[in-house]
Amino acid sequence: MRPERFRDFALEIYGRAPGITAVESWSEGTERPFGIEVTLASGARVRHAITAQAAEGDRYDEPEKPVEKDPPAEIPVPELGTGRGIPLVDIERYLAAVLNNSGSPEIERTYSYRDREQPSMTSGIGLVFHSGARIFAPFVHVMRAGERTPGRPYDLPSEV
């Protein structure tokens, strides 16, 4: 799945998730042309970028050829709560589970960056598709409830 189509897919799936009150497309020009801002029930906001690794042989100047197989087995969706102090890793797991449980036959698996065999220093989520393509969605900005402006990119608190 390519970045633009993933953005549209994720906007729809996030928009139906019970712990999310608002979603919108977000970008930072050519630096981060694709991204999503998610507002949680607590009022905290998370902005994640969307980048991709194309499937082998996939050329972006040609029409996309999605590969469909069985969607991944459903997994439990963590509770986020509505108060302050939600760990970012819980938000990673929540978003990964919501996408995993979408029933998309293109998705092979989803994961939280910090649940990988070698955890990342950056917060975010990833998806692997049956085509071999991958989507990377690192958290770029996180704002606590009531915060209007984000800090520096990737300078994230451990909880919101």
C-alpha contacts under 8 A as a table, 3 or more apart, distances in Angstrom:
res1	aa1	res2	aa2	distance
1	M	5	R	6.53
1	M	6	F	6.05
1	M	54	A	8.00
1	M	64	E	7.84
1	M	66	P	6.77
1	M	106	E	7.78
1	M	129	F	7.08
1	M	133	A	6.36
1	M	134	R	7.41
1	M	135	I	7.55
2	R	5	R	5.58
2	R	6	F	5.99
2	R	52	A	6.66
2	R	54	A	7.35
2	R	64	E	7.85
2	R	133	A	7.92
2	R	135	I	7.74
3	P	6	F	5.02
3	P	7	R	6.07
3	P	34	F	6.78
3	P	50	I	6.05
3	P	51	T	6.11
3	P	52	A	6.15
3	P	135	I	7.20
4	E	7	R	5.14
4	E	8	D	6.53
4	E	34	F	6.80
5	R	8	D	5.21
5	R	9	F	6.16
6	F	9	F	4.93
6	F	10	A	5.92
6	F	135	I	7.98
7	R	10	A	5.20
7	R	11	L	6.06
7	R	25	S	7.42
7	R	34	F	7.04
7	R	35	G	6.78
7	R	36	I	7.06
7	R	50	I	7.36
8	D	11	L	5.19
8	D	12	E	6.45
9	F	12	E	5.33
9	F	13	I	6.31
10	A	13	I	5.01
10	A	14	Y	5.74
10	A	99	L	7.21
11	L	14	Y	5.35
11	L	15	G	5.88
11	L	23	V	6.26
11	L	24	E	6.77
11	L	25	S	7.43
11	L	36	I	7.36
12	E	15	G	5.13
12	E	16	R	6.71
13	I	16	R	5.46
13	I	17	A	6.70
13	I	98	V	7.27
13	I	99	L	6.72
13	I	102	S	6.72
14	Y	17	A	5.16
14	Y	20	I	6.80
14	Y	23	V	6.89
14	Y	38	V	7.80
14	Y	95	L	7.73
14	Y	98	V	7.13
14	Y	99	L	7.71
15	G	20	I	6.79
15	G	21	T	7.46
15	G	22	A	6.59
15	G	23	V	6.09
16	R	20	I	7.75
17	A	20	I	5.64
17	A	98	V	6.91
18	P	21	T	7.59
19	G	40	L	5.87
19	G	41	A	5.44
19	G	79	E	7.85
19	G	80	L	6.79
19	G	81	G	7.82
20	I	23	V	7.55
20	I	38	V	6.88
20	I	39	T	5.80
20	I	40	L	4.44
20	I	41	A	5.52
21	T	38	V	7.91
21	T	39	T	5.67
21	T	40	L	5.67
21	T	41	A	5.58
22	A	38	V	6.05
22	A	39	T	5.02
22	A	40	L	7.25
23	V	36	I	6.93
23	V	37	E	5.65
23	V	38	V	4.66
23	V	39	T	6.22
24	E	36	I	5.75
24	E	37	E	5.39
24	E	38	V	6.85
25	S	34	F	7.57
25	S	35	G	5.98
25	S	36	I	4.60
25	S	37	E	6.26
26	W	34	F	6.58
26	W	35	G	4.76
26	W	36	I	4.75
26	W	37	E	5.78
26	W	47	R	7.30
27	S	32	R	5.54
27	S	33	P	4.95
27	S	34	F	5.26
27	S	35	G	5.28
27	S	36	I	7.46
27	S	49	A	7.44
28	E	31	E	5.74
28	E	32	R	4.87
28	E	33	P	5.86
28	E	34	F	7.90
29	G	32	R	5.89
29	G	33	P	5.21
30	T	33	P	5.12
32	R	35	G	7.05
32	R	49	A	6.28
32	R	50	I	7.60
33	P	49	A	7.97
34	F	49	A	5.89
34	F	50	I	5.24
34	F	51	T	7.35
35	G	47	R	6.93
35	G	48	H	5.46
35	G	49	A	4.09
35	G	50	I	5.09
35	G	137	A	7.90
36	I	47	R	5.60
36	I	48	H	5.54
36	I	49	A	6.61
36	I	50	I	7.86
37	E	45	R	6.67
37	E	46	V	5.59
37	E	47	R	4.28
37	E	48	H	6.57
38	V	45	R	5.51
38	V	46	V	5.23
38	V	47	R	6.35
39	T	42	S	7.98
39	T	43	G	6.03
39	T	44	A	5.82
39	T	45	R	4.43
39	T	46	V	6.61
40	L	43	G	5.34
40	L	44	A	5.46
40	L	45	R	6.19
40	L	82	T	7.82
41	A	44	A	7.45
41	A	81	G	7.55
41	A	82	T	5.42
42	S	81	G	7.01
42	S	82	T	3.96
42	S	83	G	5.41
42	S	84	R	6.88
42	S	145	A	6.65
43	G	82	T	7.75
43	G	144	R	6.98
43	G	145	A	4.38
43	G	146	G	7.10
44	A	142	V	7.40
44	A	143	M	5.61
44	A	144	R	4.44
44	A	145	A	4.34
44	A	146	G	7.63
44	A	160	V	6.30
45	R	142	V	5.72
45	R	143	M	5.09
45	R	144	R	6.50
45	R	145	A	7.19
46	V	139	F	6.79
46	V	140	V	7.79
46	V	141	H	5.97
46	V	142	V	4.56
46	V	143	M	6.50
47	R	139	F	5.82
47	R	140	V	5.73
47	R	141	H	5.10
47	R	142	V	6.27
48	H	124	G	7.26
48	H	137	A	5.53
48	H	138	P	5.35
48	H	139	F	4.21
48	H	140	V	5.36
48	H	141	H	7.06
49	A	136	F	7.75
49	A	137	A	5.14
49	A	138	P	5.67
49	A	139	F	6.54
49	A	140	V	6.50
50	I	135	I	6.75
50	I	136	F	5.81
50	I	137	A	4.75
50	I	138	P	7.27
51	T	135	I	5.84
51	T	136	F	5.21
51	T	137	A	6.51
52	A	133	A	7.27
52	A	134	R	5.56
52	A	135	I	4.49
52	A	136	F	5.90
53	Q	133	A	5.60
53	Q	134	R	5.03
53	Q	135	I	6.48
54	A	57	G	7.90
54	A	58	D	5.96
54	A	59	R	7.82
54	A	132	G	7.43
54	A	133	A	4.74
54	A	134	R	6.63
55	A	58	D	5.31
55	A	131	S	5.88
55	A	132	G	4.67
55	A	133	A	4.05
55	A	134	R	7.46
56	E	132	G	6.84
56	E	133	A	7.57
58	D	62	E	7.87
58	D	64	E	7.50
59	R	62	E	5.57
60	Y	63	P	7.18
60	Y	64	E	7.35
66	P	106	E	6.91
66	P	131	S	6.59
67	V	106	E	5.89
67	V	129	F	7.89
67	V	130	H	5.79
67	V	131	S	5.05
68	E	105	P	4.89
68	E	106	E	4.65
68	E	107	I	7.91
68	E	130	H	6.54
68	E	131	S	7.83
69	K	105	P	5.20
69	K	106	E	6.41
69	K	130	H	6.85
70	D	105	P	5.30
70	D	106	E	7.84
70	D	108	E	7.83
71	P	103	G	5.53
71	P	104	S	5.54
71	P	105	P	4.35
71	P	106	E	6.71
71	P	107	I	5.82
71	P	108	E	6.30
72	P	100	N	6.47
72	P	101	N	7.41
72	P	103	G	7.39
72	P	105	P	7.90
72	P	107	I	6.71
72	P	108	E	5.74
72	P	109	R	5.96
73	A	100	N	7.84
73	A	101	N	7.40
74	E	97	A	7.92
74	E	100	N	6.71
74	E	101	N	5.06
75	I	97	A	6.32
75	I	100	N	7.43
75	I	101	N	6.81
76	P	97	A	6.91
77	V	93	R	7.66
77	V	94	Y	5.73
77	V	97	A	5.40
77	V	98	V	6.62
78	P	90	D	7.13
78	P	93	R	6.95
78	P	94	Y	5.49
78	P	97	A	7.85
79	E	94	Y	7.55
80	L	86	I	6.65
80	L	90	D	6.96
80	L	91	I	7.12
80	L	94	Y	7.50
81	G	86	I	7.46
83	G	86	I	7.38
84	R	144	R	7.91
84	R	145	A	7.95
84	R	160	V	5.84
85	G	159	E	5.29
85	G	160	V	5.10
86	I	90	D	6.87
86	I	91	I	7.45
86	I	159	E	5.06
86	I	160	V	5.19
87	P	90	D	5.36
87	P	91	I	6.80
87	P	158	S	5.86
87	P	159	E	4.03
87	P	160	V	6.54
88	L	91	I	4.99
88	L	92	E	6.23
88	L	123	S	6.99
88	L	157	P	7.93
88	L	158	S	5.75
88	L	159	E	5.23
88	L	160	V	7.18
89	V	92	E	4.94
89	V	93	R	6.22
89	V	112	S	7.43
89	V	114	R	6.72
89	V	123	S	7.06
90	D	93	R	5.07
90	D	94	Y	6.01
91	I	94	Y	4.93
91	I	95	L	6.14
92	E	95	L	5.41
92	E	96	A	6.10
92	E	112	S	5.21
92	E	113	Y	7.34
92	E	123	S	7.06
92	E	124	G	5.72
92	E	125	I	5.87
93	R	96	A	5.14
93	R	97	A	6.00
93	R	111	Y	7.29
93	R	112	S	5.44
93	R	125	I	7.85
94	Y	97	A	5.20
94	Y	98	V	6.17
95	L	98	V	5.10
95	L	99	L	6.27
95	L	125	I	7.41
96	A	99	L	5.31
96	A	100	N	5.97
96	A	110	T	5.57
96	A	111	Y	5.63
96	A	112	S	6.14
96	A	125	I	6.07
96	A	126	G	7.42
97	A	100	N	4.85
97	A	101	N	5.99
97	A	110	T	7.33
97	A	111	Y	7.98
98	V	101	N	5.31
98	V	102	S	6.38
99	L	102	S	5.20
99	L	110	T	7.24
100	N	103	G	7.12
100	N	104	S	7.88
100	N	107	I	7.30
100	N	109	R	6.54
100	N	110	T	5.72
101	N	104	S	7.90
104	S	107	I	5.72
105	P	108	E	7.75
106	E	129	F	5.59
106	E	130	H	5.70
106	E	131	S	7.50
107	I	110	T	7.55
107	I	127	L	7.09
107	I	128	V	6.24
107	I	129	F	4.49
107	I	130	H	6.07
108	E	127	L	7.63
108	E	128	V	5.53
108	E	129	F	4.84
108	E	130	H	5.25
109	R	127	L	5.86
109	R	128	V	5.35
109	R	129	F	6.92
110	T	125	I	7.31
110	T	126	G	5.66
110	T	127	L	4.33
110	T	128	V	6.29
111	Y	115	D	6.83
111	Y	116	R	7.15
111	Y	125	I	5.68
111	Y	126	G	5.31
111	Y	127	L	6.43
112	S	115	D	5.20
112	S	116	R	6.79
112	S	123	S	7.89
112	S	124	G	6.19
112	S	125	I	4.55
112	S	126	G	6.47
113	Y	116	R	5.68
113	Y	119	P	5.97
113	Y	120	S	5.59
113	Y	122	T	7.25
113	Y	123	S	5.97
113	Y	124	G	5.30
113	Y	125	I	5.32
113	Y	126	G	6.86
114	R	118	Q	7.79
114	R	119	P	4.38
114	R	120	S	5.58
114	R	121	M	7.66
114	R	123	S	6.87
114	R	124	G	7.86
115	D	118	Q	7.87
115	D	119	P	5.96
116	R	119	P	4.94
116	R	120	S	7.53
120	S	123	S	6.99
122	T	138	P	6.76
122	T	139	F	7.28
122	T	154	Y	7.20
123	S	138	P	5.86
123	S	139	F	5.43
124	G	136	F	7.65
124	G	137	A	5.47
124	G	138	P	4.03
124	G	139	F	4.96
125	I	136	F	6.34
125	I	137	A	5.21
125	I	138	P	6.29
126	G	134	R	7.24
126	G	135	I	5.59
126	G	136	F	4.66
126	G	137	A	5.92
127	L	134	R	5.59
127	L	135	I	5.13
127	L	136	F	6.72
128	V	132	G	6.69
128	V	133	A	6.23
128	V	134	R	4.66
128	V	135	I	6.70
129	F	132	G	5.43
129	F	133	A	5.38
129	F	134	R	6.06
130	H	133	A	7.34
139	F	142	V	7.28
139	F	154	Y	6.81
140	V	153	P	5.09
140	V	154	Y	4.77
140	V	155	D	7.82
140	V	156	L	7.81
141	H	150	P	5.92
141	H	151	G	6.85
141	H	152	R	7.43
141	H	153	P	5.70
141	H	154	Y	6.17
141	H	155	D	7.40
141	H	156	L	6.63
142	V	150	P	6.66
142	V	151	G	7.96
142	V	156	L	6.15
142	V	157	P	7.46
142	V	160	V	7.55
143	M	146	G	7.87
143	M	147	E	5.63
143	M	148	R	7.46
143	M	149	T	7.35
143	M	150	P	5.97
143	M	160	V	7.05
144	R	147	E	5.52
144	R	160	V	5.04
145	A	160	V	7.65
147	E	150	P	7.51
150	P	153	P	7.93
151	G	155	D	6.71
151	G	156	L	7.87
152	R	155	D	5.48
153	P	156	L	7.77
157	P	160	V	6.92
